[in-house]
Amino acid sequence: MIHGHRDWNCDEPFPLWDPDVPFPDPEEMQDLDIVTHVTVEEAVPGGYHYLHESSIAFHRGALWLCWANHRTAEVNVRDELIRGTVSTDGGFTWRDAETWVEASEGHGESFNHPVLHEDNGTLLGYFTRWDEGRPGVEIFTLDDDSGRWESTGARIPGFLPFRPPLKMRDGNWIMGGELFWYEAAVAISEGDNLTSWETVQLPRPEELKLVFPETALMDLGDRMIAICRPHEASRAPVSMSCDCGRTWAALKYSNYPLCASQPYCGRLSTGQHYLITCDAKDGRALISIAVTDPGGDRFRRVWKIRHQQYPRRRLFGGWGDGSMVGQTTEWSYPAAIEHDGNLYVSMTRGKEDCVLSIIPVRVIGVG
């Protein structure tokens, strides 16, 4: 059953989660029947101690996975760079990581928040570039012959992306993200030109404050639902567009429990939508995946992907003062792609390692 404007215009929280199904507490949430966990990249002494914001794509028979690195700390605005690796055996083993893009090559002052997207045989990188403390996307393409990333020269000023481009019914593509750190936003392409984009800020009431409103997108065909990271709240803020992202309803809270961490949304080949989030009660110690029925628009089943606080952080020192070393870990900032019957979910562990969970699509089927 499809639910539309009546849910939006009422005073109740928007029913992103099926109200007829109790959302389980962390202790009661089911584990996946089958899942394979792979460590892709670990922080080591003398290497990169900070790792965050992974992205994954399938290109030319291989999985490509990248992330942001810094030698010691989460800095964002300077000295971070994009590094990545490749797997040719379905994600079980990975090549040694290499630097893909860095500021020393003459681009800005820092690179992070990468998004990978494969389009008709071309692998594109939407990499957040920082100039004088302000972000914006610089768009790169992979030269398959040399293995080097080459800038197209195209930019999306002020925008930080959090999902690969998604094609809409009007022929344009859309990415969810944010404008700087305080406003939820989307970027919309000029048709199939994936180097030409305009941004649209999502409206919000003054009382709904946002910080890092990293935005996921749920495409329901006749409308788009934006799902944001909350601030000082334990439910996901959402917005709705019925005109392919050009205009949006004012953000309001949904009934979906979510801590202050980035959500990630997509659609499976089964027709189910999935939503990967960190738990409102256990925070980033629990990362889970929820699904709708095939063709449905409300999430109604949820499973744990990872639920643990260990291993303790070994090297990542926060802002350079050592404050994070020895603290319990987290599982956060997921990205995902379906390929060959599996959903590949990459994420960061403790903001110092990159890990991958391989989930057979059949084990998250409902309906």
Salt bridges, closest charged atoms under 4 A:
ASP7 OD2 - HIS3 ND1 3.80
ASP7 OD2 - ARG298 NH2 3.26
ASP18 OD2 - ARG300 NE 3.47
ASP25 OD1 - LYS281 NZ 2.48
GLU41 OE2 - ARG83 NH1 3.36
GLU42 OE2 - ARG349 NH2 3.29
GLU53 OE2 - HIS113 NE2 3.32
GLU74 OE1 - LYS351 NZ 2.82
GLU118 OE2 - HIS59 ND1 3.25
ASP131 OD2 - ARG129 NE 2.94
ASP131 OD2 - ARG155 NH2 3.26
GLU138 OE2 - HIS107 ND1 2.91
GLU138 OE1 - ARG129 NH1 3.02
ASP144 OD1 - HIS59 NE2 2.74
ASP144 OD2 - ARG60 NE 3.49
GLU183 OE2 - ARG204 NH2 2.81
ASP192 OD1 - LYS167 NZ 3.06
GLU198 OE2 - ARG246 NH1 2.50
GLU206 OE2 - LYS209 NZ 2.61
GLU214 OE1 - ARG229 NH1 3.29
ASP222 OD1 - ARG223 NH1 2.80
GLU232 OE2 - HIS231 NE2 3.65
ASP282 OD2 - HIS307 NE2 2.80
ASP293 OD1 - ARG300 NH1 3.56
ASP297 OD2 - ARG223 NH2 2.82
GLU330 OE2 - ARG284 NH1 2.93
GLU330 OE1 - ARG313 NH2 3.22
GLU352 OE2 - ARG314 NH1 3.22
ASP353 OD1 - ARG314 NH2 2.87
ASP353 OD2 - ARG349 NE 3.07
